[in-house]
């Protein structure tokens, strides 16, 4: 059976991105996620939609750049 939910780390690995990029995308509202207990998960279809959206933005000449929050140490 294929996984129906991915941890943030699994989502990062599947997308070939860092965990901080996944967290920034979730915080920005670009990547849908949900919480079970204290853990946050991403559905594989949400991850695919996010990657498709990133590709569409890039093809339109507006690549998405997630940046570290100011004042973060």
Secondary structure, 3 states (H helix, E strand, C coil): CCCCCEEHHHHHHHHCCCHHHHHHHHHHCCCCCEEECCEEEECHHHHHHHHHHHHHHHHCCCCCCCCCCCCCC
